[in-house]
Amino acid sequence: MNEGLNERSRQILEAIIEDYIHTGEPVGSRAITRRHDIGLSPASVRNVMADLEELGYLASPHTSAGRIPTEKGYRFYLNCLLQVRELSRQERLWIRQHYQRRGLQMEELLREAGRILSTTSSYTGIVMVPKLESSVFRRMEFISLAPRRIMVVFISQSGMVEHRLIETDMPITEGELQEAANYLNATFSGLGIQDIKQRIVIEMAREKALYDDLLRRAILLSSKVLEDDLGGQVFIEGTANILEQPEFSDINRMKRLLRAFEQKSLLVELLHQTQQVEGVQIFIGSPSEYSEIEGCSLVTASYSSRRGTVGTLGIIGPTRMPYAMVIPLVSYTASLVGSILDNEAE
């Protein structure tokens, strides 16, 4: 992996990346010797930089004699060189206080998490709402909008609320809807969504369900609500922060990023990948793999509650973001959100 990089090469690569993260400007050999205790002359540093460039860790912009890190350079830095610091007690207290100012509903809690990630990092905060597939059912309410059109309100144990419109084959009265809701809430409350779906399949297959009109209506309504997964939307906070970075003075790069924010499909895919993985994950945008976020990195972590709710949050910023600060911020926020979900559900 490290292609035999010796200690001197590692030191110089680390110095270049950290200087570039700080300044956003190509880094030259004289700057390295002036800012860091390398113990080498500028000429010797230039020789090492040339070797690192040949190995693909650095690149030379046409307009400068300095070097900038490549995607390969960043990956080596993240895997082998980076020393992640812990958040200070004051930083943790500041973040926690934002959630304790008022009782937050599930959606507002997650939006607040995105805002805090954005404000604290000066980049863009991203939070994916848990899919109800991973949630525990609390109750369901039916609201008649027309004889065959119903608004369904689905509430999970963690407080997540989803609304869905469904069409029925025949008119259903308000009284029948209330009876169906009462039956479903009494039968399914406290069960996971996957368990409920299995129960629905069994009930629909049982012959006696066909002769119990209330049961039949209730089961059909619940199957319509749960036939597709609910939840999974993405909240994006602080878009302007990332667009203010010099990397996005390139109008084409900015357009690609804005398109990714608008369509969200790539972000959902990346966030979903981390849901079953412990710890912080880092995705670096590249022309070959994640071209929509080329020039960016996405730092993510999953949050979860004891009741099975699982979601993902993170920060997207330029590839030269200060990872030593961003990584513990994302990790702590994910842990904090999971704890709050547990407390709210109790």
C-alpha positions in Angstrom: 0.0 0.0 0.0 2.7 2.5 0.9 5.0 1.5 -2.0 8.0 1.6 0.4 7.7 5.2 1.5 10.4 5.9 4.0 10.0 8.1 7.0 11.3 11.2 5.2 8.9 10.8 2.4 6.0 10.3 4.8 7.0 13.4 6.7 7.1 15.5 3.6 3.9 14.1 2.2 2.1 14.8 5.5 3.5 18.4 5.7 2.4 19.1 2.1 -1.1 17.8 2.7 -1.6 19.7 6.0 -0.3 22.9 4.5 -2.5 22.5 1.5 -5.5 21.8 3.8 -4.7 25.0 5.6 -4.0 27.4 2.7 -5.6 25.9 -0.4 -2.4 26.9 -2.3 0.2 24.6 -3.9 3.1 23.9 -1.5 6.7 24.5 -2.5 9.9 23.1 -1.0 10.9 26.4 0.7 7.5 26.6 2.4 8.1 23.1 3.8 11.5 23.8 5.2 10.3 27.1 6.7 7.1 25.8 8.4 8.2 22.3 9.4 11.1 20.8 11.3 12.2 18.5 8.4 15.9 18.9 8.8 16.5 19.0 5.0 17.5 21.6 2.5 14.9 22.9 0.0 16.9 21.0 -2.7 16.6 17.7 -0.8 12.9 18.4 -0.2 12.4 19.0 -3.9 13.9 15.7 -4.8 11.5 13.9 -2.4 8.6 15.8 -3.8 9.6 14.7 -7.3 9.7 11.1 -6.2 6.2 11.4 -4.5 4.9 13.0 -7.7 6.3 10.1 -9.8 4.6 7.6 -7.4 1.2 9.4 -7.8 0.9 11.0 -4.4 1.4 14.6 -5.6 0.6 16.6 -8.7 2.0 19.8 -10.1 -0.5 22.5 -11.2 0.6 24.1 -14.5 0.6 27.6 -12.9 2.8 26.9 -9.9 6.1 25.3 -8.9 4.5 23.9 -5.8 2.7 20.6 -5.4 -0.8 19.5 -4.4 -2.0 16.1 -3.1 -3.7 13.7 -5.4 -6.6 11.4 -4.5 -4.0 8.7 -3.9 -2.1 11.1 -1.6 -5.2 11.8 0.5 -6.0 8.2 0.8 -2.5 7.4 2.1 -2.7 10.3 4.5 -6.1 9.1 5.9 -5.0 5.5 6.2 -1.4 5.9 7.5 -0.6 9.5 8.6 -3.6 11.2 10.1 -3.8 11.7 13.8 -7.4 12.3 14.8 -7.8 14.5 17.8 -10.7 14.2 20.3 -13.3 16.9 20.7 -12.6 19.0 23.7 -15.1 19.0 26.7 -16.2 22.6 25.7 -16.8 21.5 22.1 -18.9 18.5 23.2 -20.8 20.7 25.6 -21.5 23.3 22.9 -22.9 20.7 20.5 -25.0 18.9 23.2 -26.6 22.2 24.4 -28.1 22.7 20.9 -30.2 19.6 21.4 -31.2 20.4 25.0 -32.8 23.7 24.4 -36.2 22.2 23.6 -37.9 18.9 23.0 -37.3 18.0 19.4 -39.4 15.8 17.2 -37.6 13.2 15.2 -37.5 15.2 11.9 -36.4 18.4 13.7 -33.8 16.6 15.7 -32.2 15.3 12.4 -32.4 18.7 10.7 -30.8 20.2 13.8 -28.0 17.7 13.5 -27.4 18.7 9.9 -27.3 22.4 10.9 -24.9 21.8 13.8 -22.6 19.7 11.6 -22.6 22.5 9.0 -22.1 25.3 11.5 -19.3 23.6 13.4 -17.4 22.5 10.4 -18.2 25.4 8.0 -19.0 22.8 5.3 -22.3 21.1 4.4 -24.1 18.8 6.9 -26.0 15.8 5.5 -28.4 13.6 7.5 -30.4 10.6 6.1 -33.7 9.9 7.9 -33.9 6.2 8.9 -36.0 4.0 6.7 -39.0 2.7 8.5 -37.8 -0.8 7.5 -35.4 -0.4 10.4 -38.0 1.1 12.8 -40.4 -0.2 15.4 -44.1 0.5 14.9 -46.0 2.6 17.5 -49.3 3.5 15.8 -51.0 4.3 12.6 -53.8 6.8 11.9 -56.2 7.0 8.9 -57.7 10.3 7.8 -60.4 10.2 5.1 -59.8 12.8 2.4 -62.4 11.5 -0.1 -64.5 8.3 -0.3 -61.6 6.3 -1.7 -58.7 8.5 -0.8 -57.0 8.2 2.6 -54.1 10.0 4.3 -52.1 7.6 6.5 -50.0 8.8 9.4 -47.4 6.3 10.4 -45.5 6.9 13.7 -42.5 4.9 14.9 -41.4 4.2 18.5 -38.5 6.7 18.0 -41.0 9.4 17.1 -40.5 9.4 13.3 -43.7 10.5 11.5 -44.5 9.6 7.9 -47.5 10.6 5.8 -48.7 8.7 2.8 -51.7 8.9 0.5 -53.4 5.7 -0.6 -56.3 4.8 -2.8 -58.8 2.1 -1.9 -60.9 -0.1 -4.1 -64.2 0.8 -2.3 -65.4 3.7 -0.1 -64.5 3.4 3.6 -66.3 5.4 6.3 -64.6 7.3 9.1 -65.9 4.8 11.6 -64.5 1.9 9.6 -61.1 3.6 9.3 -61.0 4.2 13.1 -61.9 0.5 13.8 -59.2 -0.6 11.4 -56.6 1.7 13.0 -57.6 0.4 16.5 -57.1 -3.2 15.3 -53.7 -2.5 13.7 -52.4 -0.5 16.6 -53.4 -3.2 19.1 -52.0 -6.0 17.0 -48.8 -4.5 15.7 -47.6 -1.9 18.3 -44.0 -2.7 19.4 -43.2 -4.9 16.4 -40.5 -4.2 13.8 -41.6 -3.4 10.3 -40.2 -6.6 8.9 -42.1 -8.6 11.5 -45.3 -6.8 10.6 -44.9 -7.4 6.9 -44.5 -11.2 7.6 -47.6 -11.1 9.8 -49.6 -9.4 7.1 -48.6 -12.0 4.5 -49.7 -14.8 6.9 -53.0 -13.0 7.8 -53.8 -12.4 4.1 -53.2 -16.1 3.4 -55.5 -17.3 6.1 -59.0 -18.2 4.9 -60.8 -16.7 7.9 -59.4 -13.3 7.1 -61.6 -13.2 4.0 -64.8 -13.6 6.2 -64.0 -10.9 8.8 -64.7 -7.6 7.0 -62.9 -5.4 9.6 -59.9 -7.6 9.7 -59.8 -7.8 5.9 -60.0 -4.0 5.5 -57.4 -3.4 8.2 -54.9 -5.9 6.7 -55.4 -4.5 3.1 -54.9 -1.0 4.3 -51.7 -1.8 6.2 -50.3 -3.8 3.3 -50.9 -0.7 1.0 -49.0 1.5 3.5 -46.1 -0.8 3.8 -45.8 -2.2 0.3 -43.0 0.4 -0.4 -40.3 1.5 2.1 -41.0 4.7 3.9 -38.4 7.2 5.1 -34.9 7.5 3.7 -35.1 11.1 2.7 -32.0 13.3 3.1 -31.7 16.6 4.8 -28.9 18.9 3.4 -27.9 21.9 5.5 -25.4 24.7 4.7 -25.0 24.2 1.0 -23.7 27.8 0.6 -20.7 26.9 2.9 -19.2 24.5 0.5 -19.8 26.6 -2.5 -17.8 29.4 -0.9 -14.7 27.2 -1.0 -12.2 28.2 -3.8 -12.4 24.7 -5.4 -15.8 25.6 -6.6 -15.0 28.7 -8.5 -14.9 26.2 -11.4 -18.5 26.5 -12.6 -18.7 23.0 -14.0 -17.6 21.4 -10.8 -20.1 23.6 -8.9 -22.9 22.5 -11.2 -22.1 18.8 -10.7 -22.2 19.2 -7.0 -25.4 21.2 -6.9 -27.0 18.5 -9.2 -25.9 15.8 -6.7 -27.5 17.8 -3.9 -30.7 18.2 -5.8 -31.1 14.7 -7.1 -29.7 13.1 -3.9 -29.5 9.6 -5.3 -25.7 9.4 -5.0 -25.8 10.8 -1.5 -28.4 8.2 -0.5 -26.3 5.4 -2.0 -23.2 6.5 -0.1 -25.0 7.1 3.1 -26.8 3.8 2.9 -23.4 2.0 2.5 -22.3 3.1 5.9 -25.5 2.0 7.8 -24.2 -1.5 8.7 -20.6 -0.4 9.2 -19.2 0.7 12.5 -17.1 3.8 12.8 -16.5 6.7 10.5 -16.4 6.2 6.7 -14.7 8.5 4.2 -15.6 8.7 0.5 -13.4 10.8 -1.8 -14.9 12.0 -5.0 -13.0 11.0 -8.1 -13.7 11.1 -11.9 -13.8 7.3 -12.1 -16.0 6.5 -9.2 -17.9 9.5 -7.7 -17.6 12.1 -10.4 -20.6 14.1 -9.1 -18.6 14.9 -6.0 -15.2 15.2 -7.6 -13.0 17.5 -5.5 -15.1 16.7 -2.4 -14.9 14.2 0.5 -17.9 12.8 2.4 -17.2 11.9 6.0 -20.1 9.8 7.4 -21.1 7.7 10.4 -24.3 5.7 11.2 -26.4 6.5 14.2 -28.7 3.9 15.9 -31.0 3.4 18.8 -31.7 0.4 21.0 -35.1 0.0 19.3 -33.4 -0.6 15.9 -33.6 2.8 14.2 -30.6 3.2 11.9 -29.7 6.2 9.9 -26.5 8.0 8.7 -25.2 11.5 8.9 -22.0 13.3 7.8 -20.2 16.3 6.4 -19.4 17.0 2.7 -16.6 19.4 2.0 -13.6 19.9 -0.2 -11.1 17.1 -0.3 -8.7 19.3 1.6 -11.0 19.5 4.6 -9.3 19.3 8.1 -10.1 15.6 8.7 -8.6 15.7 12.2 -11.5 18.0 13.2 -14.2 16.7 11.0 -13.9 13.0 11.8 -14.4 13.3 15.6 -17.2 15.8 15.0 -19.1 13.4 12.8 -18.5 10.5 15.2 -19.6 12.4 18.3 -22.7 13.7 16.6 -23.8 10.3 15.4 -23.3 8.9 19.0 -25.2 11.8 20.5 -28.2 11.5 18.1 -28.5 7.8 18.9 -28.5 8.6 22.6 -31.2 11.2 22.2 -33.4 8.9 20.1 -33.1 6.3 23.0 -34.1 8.9 25.6 -37.0 10.3 23.5 -38.4 6.8 23.0 -38.4 6.0 26.8 
